[in-house]
Amino acid sequence: MLKLENITVRFSGLVAVDNLSMEVGEKTIHSLIGPNGAGKTTVFNAISGLVKHDGRVILDGKDITHVPVHKRVYHGLGRSFQNIIIFKYMTVLQNLMLGYHSRLNYNHLDEVMHTSRFSLEERKARLRAIEVADLLGIKSILGVYAGTLPYGFQKLIDVGRALMTEPKILLLDEPAAGLTEKESDILKERIIKIKDKGITVFLIEHDMRMVLDISDRITVINFGKKIAEGSAQEVINNEEVIKAYLGSGTATAQ
């Protein structure tokens, strides 16, 4: 689904991502891990077109390296960010529907005049929001103001808004950050459901329990370079990973 070819990102004299090549298989959960400052979010920013880079980004067989940021959504790229932005005084339904903006097919005149096309498109957005909410287990709170909800639910809203774009691949940047163990378990179940719907998930996460539980494949980077890749068992027993990320000693799968 996603192929990175020799991605290099430089900020002045600093090489944040160093000649990274990797592939993310279709309909899999692929995790990207590494210590703080390893370059993980910069990789996501390169994929999203938010930073200049050398190398190529290929999504579902199409080279999107030079596609403008705002048009990558039409190629099937969806993304959430580390810091969520929730419209607190809008309902969960309204927050989700905002994510469908790129799929709407009406103009300002339709909106002002409330034409039949406007009504049809708004109905499509509402139905999509209900479908996404059902997938994430938040259908019962669609009418609740987002700002009144616990942080874990706000995270799910953020993920849901990215799903509203109908992505082929969903990039999740530390979705479990700030969650309780129970909230993380709920999120883990929802991510598996997203994969079961045929959507590829590319995940950055520091919660190793989540990573090991749900990942079909894991890539590890350190100082912008790939140091290991493989199954959970292969990665956590890799000496380079133990040294760079998990600390010294022997790591075993739970």
C-alpha positions in Angstrom: 0.0 0.0 0.0 2.8 2.4 0.9 6.4 2.4 -0.4 9.2 4.8 0.7 12.3 4.9 -1.4 15.4 6.5 0.0 13.6 9.2 2.0 16.1 11.7 3.4 15.0 14.9 5.3 17.4 17.6 6.3 16.9 20.6 8.5 19.8 22.9 7.9 22.8 20.7 8.8 20.8 18.1 10.7 19.7 14.8 8.9 16.4 13.9 10.5 15.6 11.0 8.2 18.6 9.2 6.6 18.0 7.3 3.3 14.9 5.4 4.7 13.4 2.7 2.5 10.5 0.6 3.6 7.1 -0.9 2.6 3.8 -1.1 4.4 1.7 -4.0 3.2 -2.0 -3.6 2.2 -4.6 -4.3 4.9 -2.0 -4.6 7.7 -1.0 -2.8 10.9 2.5 -1.6 10.5 4.2 0.2 13.4 7.1 2.6 13.3 9.0 2.8 16.6 12.2 4.3 18.0 13.4 6.6 20.8 12.3 10.2 21.1 13.9 12.2 18.4 14.5 9.2 16.1 12.7 10.9 13.2 9.3 9.0 13.3 7.0 12.0 13.0 9.3 13.5 10.4 8.7 10.3 8.3 5.0 10.9 8.6 5.4 14.5 7.6 7.4 13.5 4.5 4.6 11.1 3.6 2.0 13.8 4.1 4.0 16.3 2.1 4.6 18.7 5.1 8.4 18.7 4.8 10.7 18.7 1.8 12.7 15.5 1.3 14.7 13.5 -1.2 13.4 10.2 -2.4 10.0 9.0 -3.4 6.6 8.3 -1.7 4.5 5.8 -3.6 0.9 5.2 -2.4 -1.1 2.3 -3.8 1.2 2.2 -6.8 1.1 5.9 -7.5 4.0 8.3 -7.0 2.7 11.1 -4.8 6.0 12.7 -4.0 5.1 16.0 -5.7 1.4 15.9 -5.0 0.3 19.0 -3.0 -0.5 18.4 0.7 -4.2 19.1 0.3 -4.6 16.8 -2.6 -3.1 13.7 -1.0 -6.4 12.9 0.7 -7.8 12.2 -2.8 -5.1 9.5 -3.2 -6.3 7.7 0.0 -4.1 9.2 2.6 -5.6 9.9 6.0 -3.8 11.1 9.1 -4.1 12.0 12.8 -1.6 14.1 14.7 0.1 13.9 18.1 -1.8 16.9 19.4 -5.5 16.6 18.8 -7.6 19.5 17.8 -11.2 19.1 18.9 -13.9 21.7 18.4 -15.2 21.6 22.0 -18.4 23.5 21.4 -19.5 21.3 18.5 -21.1 17.9 18.9 -19.3 14.6 18.1 -21.3 14.3 15.0 -20.4 17.8 13.8 -16.7 17.1 14.5 -16.8 14.0 12.5 -18.7 15.6 9.6 -15.9 18.2 9.3 -13.6 15.4 8.1 -15.9 14.7 5.1 -15.3 18.2 3.7 -12.9 16.9 0.9 -15.7 14.5 -0.3 -18.5 17.1 -0.5 -19.7 18.1 -3.9 -21.6 21.4 -3.6 -20.7 25.0 -3.8 -21.4 28.1 -1.7 -24.6 28.9 -3.6 -25.9 25.4 -2.9 -25.2 25.9 0.8 -26.9 29.3 0.9 -29.9 28.2 -1.1 -30.1 24.8 0.6 -30.5 23.1 -2.8 -31.3 19.5 -3.3 -27.6 18.8 -4.0 -26.6 20.4 -0.7 -29.2 18.3 1.2 -28.0 15.1 -0.5 -24.3 15.7 0.2 -25.0 16.6 3.8 -27.0 13.4 4.2 -24.1 11.5 2.8 -21.8 13.1 5.3 -24.1 12.4 8.2 -24.5 8.7 7.2 -20.7 8.4 6.9 -20.3 9.9 10.3 -22.7 7.5 11.8 -20.9 4.6 10.1 -17.5 5.8 11.5 -18.9 6.4 14.9 -20.4 2.8 15.0 -17.0 1.4 14.0 -15.3 3.3 16.8 -17.9 2.6 19.4 -19.0 6.2 19.9 -22.4 6.2 18.1 -24.3 6.7 21.4 -22.6 10.0 22.0 -22.9 11.7 18.6 -25.1 14.4 20.1 -22.7 15.2 22.9 -20.5 18.3 22.9 -16.9 17.1 22.3 -15.4 19.3 24.9 -17.4 17.6 27.7 -15.9 14.1 26.9 -12.9 12.4 28.5 -9.6 12.6 26.7 -9.9 9.0 25.5 -13.1 9.7 23.6 -11.6 12.9 22.1 -8.8 10.7 20.7 -11.4 8.5 19.1 -13.1 11.5 17.6 -9.7 12.6 16.1 -9.2 9.1 14.6 -12.8 9.2 13.4 -12.3 12.5 11.6 -9.4 11.0 9.7 -11.5 8.0 8.8 -14.2 10.3 7.4 -11.9 11.0 4.4 -12.3 7.3 3.3 -8.6 6.6 3.4 -6.8 3.6 1.9 -4.1 4.0 4.6 -4.5 5.7 8.0 -1.4 7.3 9.6 -1.8 7.4 13.4 0.8 9.5 15.3 1.0 8.3 18.9 -2.8 7.8 19.3 -2.4 6.2 22.8 -0.4 9.1 24.2 -2.1 10.4 27.4 -4.5 7.5 27.6 -5.1 5.3 30.6 -4.5 1.6 30.3 -8.2 0.9 29.9 -8.5 3.6 27.2 -5.5 2.2 25.4 -7.1 -1.2 25.4 -10.3 0.2 23.8 -8.2 2.1 21.2 -6.3 -1.1 20.4 -9.6 -2.9 19.7 -10.8 -0.1 17.5 -7.6 -0.1 15.4 -7.9 -3.8 14.8 -11.5 -3.1 13.6 -10.2 -0.5 11.3 -7.8 -3.0 9.8 -10.6 -5.6 9.5 -12.5 -3.0 7.4 -9.7 -3.3 4.8 -7.9 0.0 5.8 -4.1 -0.2 6.1 -2.9 1.3 9.4 0.6 2.9 9.8 1.2 3.6 13.4 3.8 5.6 15.5 3.5 4.5 19.1 5.5 4.4 22.4 3.1 2.0 24.1 5.1 -1.1 23.4 2.3 -3.3 24.8 0.0 -2.0 22.1 2.6 -2.2 19.4 3.5 -5.8 20.2 -0.2 -6.9 20.5 -1.5 -5.5 17.2 1.4 -5.1 14.7 1.7 -7.3 11.7 5.1 -5.8 11.1 7.4 -3.3 12.9 10.1 -1.0 11.6 12.6 0.5 14.1 14.5 3.7 13.4 17.2 5.5 15.4 18.8 8.8 14.4 16.7 8.7 11.2 18.1 5.3 10.1 16.4 2.0 9.9 18.0 -0.4 12.3 15.5 -3.3 12.3 12.4 -4.6 10.7 10.2 -7.7 11.1 7.7 -9.3 13.3 7.2 -8.3 17.0 9.3 -11.3 18.1 12.1 -10.5 15.6 12.3 -6.9 16.6 12.3 -7.1 20.4 15.0 -9.7 20.3 17.2 -7.7 17.9 20.3 -6.5 19.7 20.3 -3.1 18.0 16.8 -2.5 19.1 17.5 -3.5 22.6 20.5 -1.2 22.7 18.8 1.8 21.0 15.3 1.6 22.2 14.3 -1.0 24.8 17.4 -0.6 26.9 20.0 -3.2 27.9 19.1 -6.7 28.9 17.0 -9.4 27.3 13.6 -8.6 25.9 10.9 -11.3 25.6 7.5 -11.2 24.1 4.6 -11.3 26.5 
